[in-house]
């Protein structure tokens, strides 16, 4: 029986040694540079230098990766809001008829102010985000 235990100890000790060597090798290797993959809206977490023409007048565009919806209520006027519905935190998923729509409970928000419509379950407006227009492009910050 002692031979059997010794065999198991050797196997376990050997496995631990291999795992430890792998961990040491990983620690001694130089770090691998990483870059954030661009999201659907542009590079990193900000939407920068995007053409205004991609936002329809009287409508908008949702950027799920940055959790922002950008609207253009009137030509050349851009607004930006969080995609998080103020009712129960679902993400808004569409824009139609001048409203940003949450699919969970049907709340709708005005594309100019982010305010909920009177019949919405949400009672607070979408959180406003900062958007800057420069020439024919816009940047969110």
N, CA, C and O atoms as CSV, one atom per row, in Angstrom:
chain,resi,resn,atom,element,x,y,z
A,1,UNK,N,N,0.809,-1.181,0.000
A,1,UNK,CA,C,0.000,0.000,0.000
A,1,UNK,C,C,0.854,1.246,0.000
A,1,UNK,O,O,0.500,2.241,-0.632
A,2,UNK,N,N,1.999,1.205,0.716
A,2,UNK,CA,C,2.853,2.383,0.735
A,2,UNK,C,C,3.415,2.660,-0.649
A,2,UNK,O,O,3.660,3.815,-0.998
A,3,UNK,N,N,3.619,1.622,-1.436
A,3,UNK,CA,C,4.098,1.807,-2.799
A,3,UNK,C,C,3.024,2.516,-3.628
A,3,UNK,O,O,3.336,3.361,-4.466
A,4,UNK,N,N,1.775,2.170,-3.392
A,4,UNK,CA,C,0.664,2.791,-4.111
A,4,UNK,C,C,0.575,4.283,-3.766
A,4,UNK,O,O,0.398,5.105,-4.665
A,5,UNK,N,N,0.693,4.650,-2.478
A,5,UNK,CA,C,0.662,6.048,-2.059
A,5,UNK,C,C,1.835,6.816,-2.628
A,5,UNK,O,O,1.694,7.957,-3.068
A,6,UNK,N,N,3.003,6.174,-2.616
A,6,UNK,CA,C,4.183,6.825,-3.164
A,6,UNK,C,C,3.977,7.110,-4.644
A,6,UNK,O,O,4.374,8.172,-5.124
A,7,UNK,N,N,3.373,6.195,-5.369
A,7,UNK,CA,C,3.111,6.397,-6.790
A,7,UNK,C,C,2.168,7.567,-7.026
A,7,UNK,O,O,2.375,8.377,-7.929
A,8,UNK,N,N,1.127,7.644,-6.199
A,8,UNK,CA,C,0.177,8.757,-6.327
A,8,UNK,C,C,0.842,10.077,-5.995
A,8,UNK,O,O,0.615,11.079,-6.673
A,9,UNK,N,N,1.666,10.083,-4.952
A,9,UNK,CA,C,2.365,11.312,-4.572
A,9,UNK,C,C,3.259,11.782,-5.709
A,9,UNK,O,O,3.308,12.973,-6.018
A,10,UNK,N,N,3.956,10.854,-6.322
A,10,UNK,CA,C,4.846,11.228,-7.420
A,10,UNK,C,C,4.061,11.827,-8.582
A,10,UNK,O,O,4.478,12.812,-9.190
A,11,UNK,N,N,2.924,11.215,-8.875
A,11,UNK,CA,C,2.087,11.733,-9.966
A,11,UNK,C,C,1.598,13.129,-9.618
A,11,UNK,O,O,1.688,14.043,-10.437
A,12,UNK,N,N,1.075,13.299,-8.394
A,12,UNK,CA,C,0.562,14.606,-7.985
A,12,UNK,C,C,1.672,15.645,-7.909
A,12,UNK,O,O,1.492,16.785,-8.337
A,13,UNK,N,N,2.814,15.251,-7.366
A,13,UNK,CA,C,3.940,16.176,-7.288
A,13,UNK,C,C,4.404,16.569,-8.683
A,13,UNK,O,O,4.706,17.733,-8.945
A,14,UNK,N,N,4.457,15.599,-9.560
A,14,UNK,CA,C,4.865,15.892,-10.944
A,14,UNK,C,C,3.882,16.827,-11.626
A,14,UNK,O,O,4.295,17.755,-12.322
A,15,UNK,N,N,2.597,16.598,-11.439
A,15,UNK,CA,C,1.575,17.458,-12.047
A,15,UNK,C,C,1.667,18.865,-11.495
A,15,UNK,O,O,1.557,19.836,-12.244
A,16,UNK,N,N,1.870,18.985,-10.183
A,16,UNK,CA,C,1.993,20.311,-9.572
A,16,UNK,C,C,3.235,21.022,-10.094
A,16,UNK,O,O,3.214,22.228,-10.339
A,17,UNK,N,N,4.303,20.273,-10.261
A,17,UNK,CA,C,5.536,20.864,-10.785
A,17,UNK,C,C,5.358,21.380,-12.200
A,17,UNK,O,O,5.852,22.455,-12.537
A,18,UNK,N,N,4.662,20.628,-13.025
A,18,UNK,CA,C,4.419,21.056,-14.409
A,18,UNK,C,C,3.547,22.314,-14.432
A,18,UNK,O,O,3.823,23.251,-15.182
A,19,UNK,N,N,2.497,22.331,-13.611
A,19,UNK,CA,C,1.618,23.498,-13.546
A,19,UNK,C,C,2.378,24.713,-13.053
A,19,UNK,O,O,2.226,25.810,-13.591
A,20,UNK,N,N,3.204,24.516,-12.022
A,20,UNK,CA,C,4.000,25.623,-11.489
A,20,UNK,C,C,4.985,26.158,-12.516
A,20,UNK,O,O,5.173,27.370,-12.623
A,21,UNK,N,N,5.612,25.268,-13.271
A,21,UNK,CA,C,6.559,25.696,-14.302
A,21,UNK,C,C,5.843,26.506,-15.370
A,21,UNK,O,O,6.378,27.494,-15.874
A,22,UNK,N,N,4.626,26.083,-15.713
A,22,UNK,CA,C,3.842,26.824,-16.711
A,22,UNK,C,C,3.499,28.210,-16.204
A,22,UNK,O,O,3.566,29.183,-16.956
A,23,UNK,N,N,3.134,28.307,-14.940
A,23,UNK,CA,C,2.798,29.613,-14.361
A,23,UNK,C,C,4.019,30.516,-14.335
A,23,UNK,O,O,3.923,31.703,-14.646
A,24,UNK,N,N,5.184,29.952,-13.959
A,24,UNK,CA,C,6.405,30.756,-13.949
A,24,UNK,C,C,6.776,31.214,-15.352
A,24,UNK,O,O,7.216,32.349,-15.539
A,25,UNK,N,N,6.606,30.363,-16.312
A,25,UNK,CA,C,6.925,30.736,-17.691
A,25,UNK,C,C,6.008,31.862,-18.145
A,25,UNK,O,O,6.449,32.786,-18.829
A,26,UNK,N,N,4.751,31.792,-17.774
A,26,UNK,CA,C,3.809,32.840,-18.157
A,26,UNK,C,C,4.171,34.151,-17.487
A,26,UNK,O,O,4.050,35.212,-18.099
A,27,UNK,N,N,4.617,34.093,-16.229
A,27,UNK,CA,C,4.976,35.312,-15.512
A,27,UNK,C,C,6.253,35.931,-16.061
A,27,UNK,O,O,6.421,37.150,-16.024
A,28,UNK,N,N,7.152,35.096,-16.568
A,28,UNK,CA,C,8.419,35.636,-17.041
A,28,UNK,C,C,8.363,36.098,-18.483
A,28,UNK,O,O,9.299,36.736,-18.966
A,29,UNK,N,N,7.282,35.785,-19.177
A,29,UNK,CA,C,7.147,36.228,-20.562
A,29,UNK,C,C,6.781,37.698,-20.590
A,29,UNK,O,O,6.064,38.175,-19.710
A,30,UNK,N,N,7.268,38.432,-21.600
A,30,UNK,CA,C,6.877,39.835,-21.681
A,30,UNK,C,C,5.378,39.934,-21.951
A,30,UNK,O,O,4.802,39.059,-22.597
A,31,UNK,N,N,4.739,41.010,-21.453
A,31,UNK,CA,C,3.306,41.134,-21.668
A,31,UNK,C,C,2.993,41.291,-23.149
A,31,UNK,O,O,3.722,41.943,-23.897
A,32,UNK,N,N,1.908,40.686,-23.539
A,32,UNK,CA,C,1.468,40.788,-24.924
A,32,UNK,C,C,0.593,42.025,-25.040
A,32,UNK,O,O,-0.404,42.137,-24.327
A,33,UNK,N,N,0.943,42.964,-25.928
A,33,UNK,CA,C,0.108,44.154,-26.042
A,33,UNK,C,C,-1.284,43.785,-26.543
A,33,UNK,O,O,-1.442,42.935,-27.419
A,34,UNK,N,N,-2.282,44.440,-25.971
A,34,UNK,CA,C,-3.647,44.205,-26.412
A,34,UNK,C,C,-4.243,45.520,-26.885
A,34,UNK,O,O,-3.903,46.594,-26.388
A,35,UNK,N,N,-5.116,45.412,-27.831
A,35,UNK,CA,C,-5.834,46.587,-28.284
A,35,UNK,C,C,-7.312,46.254,-28.221
A,35,UNK,O,O,-7.734,45.143,-28.545
A,36,UNK,N,N,-8.077,47.223,-27.804
A,36,UNK,CA,C,-9.516,47.005,-27.751
A,36,UNK,C,C,-10.045,46.933,-29.171
A,36,UNK,O,O,-9.696,47.748,-30.026
A,37,UNK,N,N,-10.876,45.962,-29.402
A,37,UNK,CA,C,-11.483,45.846,-30.716
A,37,UNK,C,C,-12.458,46.992,-30.902
A,37,UNK,O,O,-13.204,47.316,-29.978
A,38,UNK,N,N,-12.471,47.617,-32.079
A,38,UNK,CA,C,-13.420,48.688,-32.281
A,38,UNK,C,C,-14.843,48.162,-32.181
A,38,UNK,O,O,-15.142,47.048,-32.612
A,39,UNK,N,N,-15.709,48.976,-31.610
A,39,UNK,CA,C,-17.097,48.559,-31.534
A,39,UNK,C,C,-17.805,48.954,-32.820
A,39,UNK,O,O,-17.191,49.476,-33.750
A,40,UNK,N,N,-19.087,48.699,-32.856
A,40,UNK,CA,C,-19.861,48.975,-34.067
A,40,UNK,C,C,-19.907,50.457,-34.390
A,40,UNK,O,O,-20.211,50.832,-35.522
A,41,UNK,N,N,-19.612,51.303,-33.418
A,41,UNK,CA,C,-19.739,52.732,-33.630
A,41,UNK,C,C,-18.417,53.396,-33.975
A,41,UNK,O,O,-18.418,54.544,-34.419
A,42,UNK,N,N,-17.325,52.742,-33.794
A,42,UNK,CA,C,-16.031,53.361,-34.034
A,42,UNK,C,C,-15.008,52.705,-33.146
A,42,UNK,O,O,-15.208,51.573,-32.706
A,43,UNK,N,N,-13.913,53.388,-32.870
A,43,UNK,CA,C,-12.841,52.800,-32.087
A,43,UNK,C,C,-13.090,52.954,-30.596
A,43,UNK,O,O,-13.582,53.984,-30.132
A,44,UNK,N,N,-12.739,51.904,-29.852
A,44,UNK,CA,C,-12.783,51.975,-28.406
A,44,UNK,C,C,-14.176,52.241,-27.866
A,44,UNK,O,O,-15.166,51.732,-28.392
A,45,UNK,N,N,-14.246,53.048,-26.806
A,45,UNK,CA,C,-15.529,53.277,-26.161
A,45,UNK,C,C,-16.185,54.583,-26.572
A,45,UNK,O,O,-17.298,54.869,-26.131
A,46,UNK,N,N,-15.539,55.375,-27.394
A,46,UNK,CA,C,-16.137,56.637,-27.826
A,46,UNK,C,C,-16.510,56.563,-29.304
A,46,UNK,O,O,-15.895,55.839,-30.086
A,47,UNK,N,N,-17.518,57.322,-29.655
A,47,UNK,CA,C,-17.888,57.455,-31.061
A,47,UNK,C,C,-17.258,58.766,-31.506
A,47,UNK,O,O,-17.642,59.836,-31.035
A,48,UNK,N,N,-16.287,58.682,-32.416
A,48,UNK,CA,C,-15.541,59.876,-32.791
A,48,UNK,C,C,-15.462,60.044,-34.299
A,48,UNK,O,O,-15.223,59.086,-35.034
A,49,UNK,N,N,-15.663,61.257,-34.742
A,49,UNK,CA,C,-15.486,61.588,-36.147
A,49,UNK,C,C,-16.388,60.836,-37.101
A,49,UNK,O,O,-15.982,60.531,-38.222
A,50,UNK,N,N,-17.597,60.533,-36.682
A,50,UNK,CA,C,-18.543,59.810,-37.531
A,50,UNK,C,C,-19.310,60.812,-38.380
A,50,UNK,O,O,-19.565,61.927,-37.926
A,51,UNK,N,N,-19.683,60.445,-39.593
A,51,UNK,CA,C,-20.428,61.374,-40.452
A,51,UNK,C,C,-21.861,61.581,-39.961
A,51,UNK,O,O,-22.556,60.622,-39.625
A,52,UNK,N,N,-22.288,62.828,-39.923
A,52,UNK,CA,C,-23.656,63.147,-39.524
A,52,UNK,C,C,-24.652,62.451,-40.448
A,52,UNK,O,O,-25.751,62.092,-40.024
A,53,UNK,N,N,-24.273,62.264,-41.687
A,53,UNK,CA,C,-25.181,61.662,-42.669
A,53,UNK,C,C,-25.632,60.247,-42.300
A,53,UNK,O,O,-26.622,59.765,-42.852
A,54,UNK,N,N,-24.928,59.561,-41.372
A,54,UNK,CA,C,-25.351,58.220,-40.973
A,54,UNK,C,C,-26.529,58.251,-39.994
A,54,UNK,O,O,-27.116,57.210,-39.698
A,55,UNK,N,N,-26.873,59.427,-39.497
A,55,UNK,CA,C,-27.998,59.563,-38.583
A,55,UNK,C,C,-29.166,60.158,-39.367
A,55,UNK,O,O,-29.089,61.313,-39.786
A,56,UNK,N,N,-30.238,59.408,-39.574
A,56,UNK,CA,C,-31.353,59.932,-40.366
A,56,UNK,C,C,-32.065,61.094,-39.665
A,56,UNK,O,O,-32.290,61.062,-38.455
A,57,UNK,N,N,-32.415,62.117,-40.446
A,57,UNK,CA,C,-33.180,63.237,-39.912
A,57,UNK,C,C,-34.562,62.715,-39.499
A,57,UNK,O,O,-35.226,62.010,-40.259
A,58,UNK,N,N,-34.975,63.072,-38.291
A,58,UNK,CA,C,-36.246,62.578,-37.762
A,58,UNK,C,C,-36.131,61.189,-37.159
A,58,UNK,O,O,-37.137,60.591,-36.780
A,59,UNK,N,N,-34.922,60.676,-37.067
A,59,UNK,CA,C,-34.688,59.331,-36.536
A,59,UNK,C,C,-33.397,59.285,-35.752
A,59,UNK,O,O,-33.021,60.259,-35.099
A,60,UNK,N,N,-32.724,58.164,-35.814
A,60,UNK,CA,C,-31.483,58.020,-35.079
A,60,UNK,C,C,-30.819,56.690,-35.347
A,60,UNK,O,O,-31.256,55.906,-36.190
A,61,UNK,N,N,-29.762,56.458,-34.615
A,61,UNK,CA,C,-28.984,55.228,-34.749
A,61,UNK,C,C,-28.557,54.781,-33.353
A,61,UNK,O,O,-28.111,55.587,-32.537
A,62,UNK,N,N,-28.703,53.487,-33.098
A,62,UNK,CA,C,-28.329,52.916,-31.807
A,62,UNK,C,C,-26.954,52.263,-31.933
A,62,UNK,O,O,-26.697,51.504,-32.868
A,63,UNK,N,N,-26.076,52.569,-30.978
A,63,UNK,CA,C,-24.743,51.985,-30.909
A,63,UNK,C,C,-24.705,51.089,-29.669
A,63,UNK,O,O,-24.349,51.555,-28.586
A,64,UNK,N,N,-25.070,49.801,-29.813
A,64,UNK,CA,C,-25.178,48.921,-28.646
A,64,UNK,C,C,-23.866,48.746,-27.884
A,64,UNK,O,O,-23.879,48.624,-26.660
A,65,UNK,N,N,-22.742,48.732,-28.586
A,65,UNK,CA,C,-21.462,48.498,-27.911
A,65,UNK,C,C,-21.074,49.635,-26.981
A,65,UNK,O,O,-20.392,49.411,-25.980
A,66,UNK,N,N,-21.501,50.857,-27.301
A,66,UNK,CA,C,-21.192,51.993,-26.440
A,66,UNK,C,C,-22.393,52.416,-25.608
A,66,UNK,O,O,-22.307,53.349,-24.809
A,67,UNK,N,N,-23.526,51.719,-25.802
A,67,UNK,CA,C,-24.754,51.965,-25.055
A,67,UNK,C,C,-25.233,53.406,-25.208
A,67,UNK,O,O,-25.620,54.067,-24.245
A,68,UNK,N,N,-25.192,53.864,-26.463
A,68,UNK,CA,C,-25.611,55.224,-26.784
A,68,UNK,C,C,-26.520,55.195,-28.001
A,68,UNK,O,O,-26.313,54.413,-28.929
A,69,UNK,N,N,-27.526,56.054,-27.983
A,69,UNK,CA,C,-28.368,56.265,-29.155
A,69,UNK,C,C,-28.181,57.726,-29.562
A,69,UNK,O,O,-28.278,58.632,-28.734
A,70,UNK,N,N,-27.911,57.940,-30.852
A,70,UNK,CA,C,-27.735,59.290,-31.389
A,70,UNK,C,C,-28.926,59.572,-32.291
A,70,UNK,O,O,-29.269,58.762,-33.152
A,71,UNK,N,N,-29.557,60.731,-32.089
A,71,UNK,CA,C,-30.721,61.096,-32.887
A,71,UNK,C,C,-30.463,62.425,-33.606
A,71,UNK,O,O,-29.583,63.200,-33.231
A,72,UNK,N,N,-31.256,62.657,-34.641
A,72,UNK,CA,C,-31.195,63.920,-35.376
A,72,UNK,C,C,-32.646,64.407,-35.566
A,72,UNK,O,O,-33.256,64.193,-36.613
A,73,UNK,N,N,-33.178,65.067,-34.521
A,73,UNK,CA,C,-34.571,65.497,-34.585
A,73,UNK,C,C,-34.840,66.491,-35.720
A,73,UNK,O,O,-35.921,66.485,-36.308
A,74,UNK,N,N,-33.868,67.334,-36.022
A,74,UNK,CA,C,-33.957,68.287,-37.132
A,74,UNK,C,C,-32.600,68.281,-37.830
A,74,UNK,O,O,-31.582,67.974,-37.210
A,75,UNK,N,N,-32.584,68.615,-39.096
A,75,UNK,CA,C,-31.330,68.594,-39.869
A,75,UNK,C,C,-30.237,69.387,-39.156
A,75,UNK,O,O,-30.412,70.564,-38.841
A,76,UNK,N,N,-29.098,68.718,-38.904
A,76,UNK,CA,C,-27.944,69.360,-38.285
A,76,UNK,C,C,-27.977,69.424,-36.766
A,76,UNK,O,O,-27.003,69.862,-36.153
A,77,UNK,N,N,-29.071,68.998,-36.142
A,77,UNK,CA,C,-29.186,68.987,-34.678
A,77,UNK,C,C,-29.083,67.555,-34.189
A,77,UNK,O,O,-29.958,66.733,-34.463
A,78,UNK,N,N,-28.010,67.256,-33.463
A,78,UNK,CA,C,-27.828,65.907,-32.930
A,78,UNK,C,C,-28.040,65.890,-31.428
A,78,UNK,O,O,-27.674,66.825,-30.716
A,79,UNK,N,N,-28.635,64.814,-30.969
A,79,UNK,CA,C,-28.838,64.553,-29.547
A,79,UNK,C,C,-28.315,63.149,-29.277
A,79,UNK,O,O,-28.306,62.301,-30.170
A,80,UNK,N,N,-27.881,62.908,-28.048
A,80,UNK,CA,C,-27.393,61.577,-27.684
A,80,UNK,C,C,-27.931,61.213,-26.303
A,80,UNK,O,O,-28.021,62.054,-25.409
A,81,UNK,N,N,-28.285,59.943,-26.156
A,81,UNK,CA,C,-28.861,59.443,-24.909
A,81,UNK,C,C,-28.319,58.048,-24.613
A,81,UNK,O,O,-27.832,57.350,-25.503
A,82,UNK,N,N,-28.415,57.664,-23.353
A,82,UNK,CA,C,-28.101,56.302,-22.950
A,82,UNK,C,C,-29.142,55.372,-23.564
A,82,UNK,O,O,-30.293,55.765,-23.752
A,83,UNK,N,N,-28.744,54.151,-23.872
A,83,UNK,CA,C,-29.690,53.167,-24.389
A,83,UNK,C,C,-30.425,52.439,-23.265
A,83,UNK,O,O,-31.259,51.577,-23.540
A,84,UNK,N,N,-30.136,52.766,-22.007
A,84,UNK,CA,C,-30.748,52.083,-20.877
A,84,UNK,C,C,-32.088,52.726,-20.531
A,84,UNK,O,O,-32.150,53.890,-20.136
A,85,UNK,N,N,-33.144,51.960,-20.685
A,85,UNK,CA,C,-34.492,52.434,-20.362
A,85,UNK,C,C,-34.578,52.723,-18.868
A,85,UNK,O,O,-34.065,51.965,-18.046
A,86,UNK,N,N,-35.232,53.831,-18.531
A,86,UNK,CA,C,-35.345,54.228,-17.127
A,86,UNK,C,C,-36.455,53.493,-16.388
A,86,UNK,O,O,-36.651,53.724,-15.195
A,87,UNK,N,N,-37.175,52.626,-17.059
A,87,UNK,CA,C,-38.225,51.864,-16.384
A,87,UNK,C,C,-37.620,50.696,-15.610
A,87,UNK,O,O,-37.720,50.637,-14.385
A,88,UNK,N,N,-36.985,49.756,-16.341
A,88,UNK,CA,C,-36.398,48.602,-15.662
A,88,UNK,C,C,-35.022,48.237,-16.194
A,88,UNK,O,O,-34.536,47.133,-15.949
A,89,UNK,N,N,-34.391,49.151,-16.918
A,89,UNK,CA,C,-33.010,48.939,-17.328
A,89,UNK,C,C,-32.783,48.145,-18.597
A,89,UNK,O,O,-31.640,47.804,-18.901
A,90,UNK,N,N,-33.821,47.840,-19.343
A,90,UNK,CA,C,-33.633,47.151,-20.623
A,90,UNK,C,C,-32.968,48.113,-21.606
A,90,UNK,O,O,-33.006,49.329,-21.419
A,91,UNK,N,N,-32.372,47.570,-22.633
A,91,UNK,CA,C,-31.764,48.407,-23.673
A,91,UNK,C,C,-32.810,48.727,-24.747
A,91,UNK,O,O,-33.539,47.849,-25.209
A,92,UNK,N,N,-32.862,50.008,-25.130
A,92,UNK,CA,C,-33.744,50.380,-26.237
A,92,UNK,C,C,-33.184,49.752,-27.507
A,92,UNK,O,O,-31.972,49.577,-27.638
A,93,UNK,N,N,-34.074,49.412,-28.446
A,93,UNK,CA,C,-33.600,48.671,-29.618
A,93,UNK,C,C,-34.042,49.236,-30.954
A,93,UNK,O,O,-33.588,48.771,-31.999
A,94,UNK,N,N,-34.926,50.237,-30.939
A,94,UNK,CA,C,-35.366,50.763,-32.228
A,94,UNK,C,C,-35.786,52.222,-32.105
A,94,UNK,O,O,-36.019,52.745,-31.016
A,95,UNK,N,N,-35.870,52.849,-33.266
A,95,UNK,CA,C,-36.307,54.234,-33.353
A,95,UNK,C,C,-37.316,54.295,-34.492
A,95,UNK,O,O,-37.029,53.893,-35.620
A,96,UNK,N,N,-38.505,54.808,-34.174
A,96,UNK,CA,C,-39.512,54.958,-35.225
A,96,UNK,C,C,-40.483,56.071,-34.850
A,96,UNK,O,O,-40.772,56.300,-33.676
A,97,UNK,N,N,-40.969,56.744,-35.861
A,97,UNK,CA,C,-41.956,57.810,-35.669
A,97,UNK,C,C,-41.518,58.844,-34.638
A,97,UNK,O,O,-42.329,59.305,-33.834
A,98,UNK,N,N,-40.226,59.213,-34.658
A,98,UNK,CA,C,-39.730,60.233,-33.738
A,98,UNK,C,C,-39.580,59.776,-32.304
A,98,UNK,O,O,-39.475,60.599,-31.395
A,99,UNK,N,N,-39.568,58.457,-32.088
A,99,UNK,CA,C,-39.460,57.930,-30.730
A,99,UNK,C,C,-38.418,56.817,-30.644
A,99,UNK,O,O,-38.234,56.036,-31.577
A,100,UNK,N,N,-37.752,56.770,-29.509
A,100,UNK,CA,C,-36.810,55.701,-29.179
A,100,UNK,C,C,-37.621,54.667,-28.404
A,100,UNK,O,O,-38.274,55.008,-27.418
A,101,UNK,N,N,-37.587,53.419,-28.835
A,101,UNK,CA,C,-38.485,52.396,-28.293
A,101,UNK,C,C,-37.731,51.357,-27.459
A,101,UNK,O,O,-36.688,50.843,-27.862
A,102,UNK,N,N,-38.293,51.069,-26.288
A,102,UNK,CA,C,-37.796,49.985,-25.448
A,102,UNK,C,C,-38.699,48.774,-25.685
A,102,UNK,O,O,-39.918,48.884,-25.552
A,103,UNK,N,N,-38.125,47.628,-26.033
A,103,UNK,CA,C,-38.944,46.458,-26.346
A,103,UNK,C,C,-39.522,45.737,-25.126
A,103,UNK,O,O,-40.464,44.957,-25.270
A,104,UNK,N,N,-38.985,45.976,-23.948
A,104,UNK,CA,C,-39.403,45.188,-22.772
A,104,UNK,C,C,-40.838,45.473,-22.337
A,104,UNK,O,O,-41.611,44.541,-22.115
A,105,UNK,N,N,-41.197,46.731,-22.214
A,105,UNK,CA,C,-42.530,47.073,-21.732
A,105,UNK,C,C,-43.174,48.167,-22.571
A,105,UNK,O,O,-44.184,48.745,-22.170
A,106,UNK,N,N,-42.596,48.454,-23.733
A,106,UNK,CA,C,-43.209,49.394,-24.655
A,106,UNK,C,C,-42.996,50.863,-24.356
A,106,UNK,O,O,-43.669,51.704,-24.952
A,107,UNK,N,N,-42.093,51.204,-23.461
A,107,UNK,CA,C,-41.831,52.619,-23.212
A,107,UNK,C,C,-41.256,53.261,-24.472
A,107,UNK,O,O,-40.501,52.634,-25.215
A,108,UNK,N,N,-41.624,54.515,-24.699
A,108,UNK,CA,C,-41.139,55.266,-25.852
A,108,UNK,C,C,-40.631,56.619,-25.362
A,108,UNK,O,O,-41.197,57.219,-24.449
A,109,UNK,N,N,-39.553,57.085,-25.990
A,109,UNK,CA,C,-38.906,58.324,-25.578
A,109,UNK,C,C,-38.753,59.241,-26.783
A,109,UNK,O,O,-38.457,58.787,-27.888
A,110,UNK,N,N,-38.958,60.539,-26.559
A,110,UNK,CA,C,-38.834,61.543,-27.608
A,110,UNK,C,C,-37.382,61.631,-28.091
A,110,UNK,O,O,-36.460,61.645,-27.277
A,111,UNK,N,N,-37.176,61.690,-29.418
A,111,UNK,CA,C,-35.807,61.721,-29.953
A,111,UNK,C,C,-35.104,63.059,-29.709
A,111,UNK,O,O,-33.882,63.140,-29.829
A,112,UNK,N,N,-35.855,64.104,-29.370
A,112,UNK,CA,C,-35.226,65.400,-29.117
A,112,UNK,C,C,-34.867,65.606,-27.653
A,112,UNK,O,O,-33.798,66.133,-27.343
A,113,UNK,N,N,-35.746,65.198,-26.758
A,113,UNK,CA,C,-35.520,65.456,-25.336
A,113,UNK,C,C,-35.174,64.213,-24.523
A,113,UNK,O,O,-34.632,64.325,-23.423
A,114,UNK,N,N,-35.478,63.038,-25.048
A,114,UNK,CA,C,-35.281,61.805,-24.295
A,114,UNK,C,C,-36.387,61.558,-23.290
A,114,UNK,O,O,-36.348,60.574,-22.552
A,115,UNK,N,N,-37.389,62.455,-23.255
A,115,UNK,CA,C,-38.494,62.322,-22.293
A,115,UNK,C,C,-39.423,61.179,-22.698
A,115,UNK,O,O,-39.651,60.947,-23.885
A,116,UNK,N,N,-39.954,60.472,-21.709
A,116,UNK,CA,C,-40.892,59.391,-22.029
A,116,UNK,C,C,-42.235,59.964,-22.489
A,116,UNK,O,O,-42.632,61.055,-22.080
A,117,UNK,N,N,-42.915,59.215,-23.335
A,117,UNK,CA,C,-44.253,59.620,-23.745
A,117,UNK,C,C,-45.198,59.412,-22.552
A,117,UNK,O,O,-44.908,58.613,-21.662
A,118,UNK,N,N,-46.328,60.133,-22.536
A,118,UNK,CA,C,-47.237,60.029,-21.385
A,118,UNK,C,C,-47.740,58.616,-21.102
A,118,UNK,O,O,-48.020,58.291,-19.948
A,119,UNK,N,N,-47.858,57.782,-22.106
A,119,UNK,CA,C,-48.371,56.426,-21.895
A,119,UNK,C,C,-47.280,55.396,-21.591
A,119,UNK,O,O,-47.575,54.207,-21.473
A,120,UNK,N,N,-46.038,55.831,-21.465
A,120,UNK,CA,C,-44.923,54.918,-21.172
A,120,UNK,C,C,-44.913,54.499,-19.715
A,120,UNK,O,O,-45.317,55.257,-18.834
A,121,UNK,N,N,-44.448,53.287,-19.474
A,121,UNK,CA,C,-44.242,52.850,-18.087
A,121,UNK,C,C,-43.055,53.587,-17.477
A,121,UNK,O,O,-43.023,53.822,-16.269
A,122,UNK,N,N,-42.079,53.951,-18.307
A,122,UNK,CA,C,-40.951,54.757,-17.830
A,122,UNK,C,C,-41.476,56.154,-17.525
A,122,UNK,O,O,-42.287,56.690,-18.279
A,123,UNK,N,N,-41.027,56.736,-16.444
A,123,UNK,CA,C,-41.484,58.074,-16.054
A,123,UNK,C,C,-40.356,59.107,-16.065
A,123,UNK,O,O,-40.603,60.307,-15.946
A,124,UNK,N,N,-39.132,58.637,-16.207
A,124,UNK,CA,C,-37.970,59.543,-16.259
A,124,UNK,C,C,-37.357,59.503,-17.655
A,124,UNK,O,O,-37.430,58.473,-18.326
A,125,UNK,N,N,-36.758,60.601,-18.104
A,125,UNK,CA,C,-36.140,60.637,-19.437
A,125,UNK,C,C,-34.882,59.774,-19.490
A,125,UNK,O,O,-34.287,59.452,-18.462
A,126,UNK,N,N,-34.496,59.412,-20.701
A,126,UNK,CA,C,-33.213,58.734,-20.907
A,126,UNK,C,C,-32.093,59.686,-20.498
A,126,UNK,O,O,-32.221,60.901,-20.653
A,127,UNK,N,N,-31.022,59.149,-19.987
A,127,UNK,CA,C,-29.873,59.963,-19.592
A,127,UNK,C,C,-29.245,60.591,-20.834
A,127,UNK,O,O,-28.907,59.892,-21.789
A,128,UNK,N,N,-29.092,61.916,-20.813
A,128,UNK,CA,C,-28.480,62.631,-21.935
A,128,UNK,C,C,-26.977,62.384,-21.944
A,128,UNK,O,O,-26.349,62.284,-20.890
A,129,UNK,N,N,-26.407,62.286,-23.140
A,129,UNK,CA,C,-24.973,62.136,-23.341
A,129,UNK,C,C,-24.469,63.347,-24.119
A,129,UNK,O,O,-25.251,64.043,-24.767
A,130,UNK,N,N,-23.189,63.594,-24.055
A,130,UNK,CA,C,-22.597,64.736,-24.742
A,130,UNK,C,C,-22.243,64.382,-26.184
A,130,UNK,O,O,-21.592,63.369,-26.439
A,131,UNK,N,N,-22.672,65.214,-27.114
A,131,UNK,CA,C,-22.348,65.031,-28.526
A,131,UNK,C,C,-21.893,66.379,-29.081
A,131,UNK,O,O,-22.519,67.406,-28.822
A,132,UNK,N,N,-20.804,66.369,-29.844
A,132,UNK,CA,C,-20.251,67.572,-30.432
A,132,UNK,C,C,-20.248,67.437,-31.946
A,132,UNK,O,O,-19.780,66.436,-32.489
A,133,UNK,N,N,-20.771,68.451,-32.622
A,133,UNK,CA,C,-20.777,68.467,-34.070
A,133,UNK,C,C,-19.638,69.364,-34.556
A,133,UNK,O,O,-19.456,70.479,-34.067
A,134,UNK,N,N,-18.885,68.861,-35.517
A,134,UNK,CA,C,-17.796,69.640,-36.103
A,134,UNK,C,C,-17.851,69.412,-37.614
A,134,UNK,O,O,-17.483,68.349,-38.114
A,135,UNK,N,N,-18.317,70.431,-38.322
A,135,UNK,CA,C,-18.452,70.295,-39.769
A,135,UNK,C,C,-19.509,69.261,-40.101
A,135,UNK,O,O,-20.662,69.382,-39.686
A,136,UNK,N,N,-19.111,68.240,-40.852
A,136,UNK,CA,C,-20.028,67.189,-41.255
A,136,UNK,C,C,-19.907,65.918,-40.422
A,136,UNK,O,O,-20.388,64.858,-40.822
A,137,UNK,N,N,-19.255,66.031,-39.249
A,137,UNK,CA,C,-19.069,64.849,-38.411
A,137,UNK,C,C,-19.438,65.164,-36.970
A,137,UNK,O,O,-19.622,66.321,-36.593
A,138,UNK,N,N,-19.540,64.114,-36.183
A,138,UNK,CA,C,-19.877,64.276,-34.770
A,138,UNK,C,C,-19.016,63.353,-33.921
A,138,UNK,O,O,-18.479,62.352,-34.397
A,139,UNK,N,N,-18.901,63.723,-32.644
A,139,UNK,CA,C,-18.138,62.937,-31.682
A,139,UNK,C,C,-18.926,62.870,-30.389
A,139,UNK,O,O,-19.485,63.871,-29.942
A,140,UNK,N,N,-18.969,61.701,-29.793
A,140,UNK,CA,C,-19.555,61.532,-28.466
A,140,UNK,C,C,-18.437,61.496,-27.460
A,140,UNK,O,O,-17.371,60.937,-27.718
A,141,UNK,N,N,-18.681,62.099,-26.304
A,141,UNK,CA,C,-17.647,62.045,-25.261
A,141,UNK,C,C,-18.247,61.712,-23.924
A,141,UNK,O,O,-17.528,61.624,-22.929
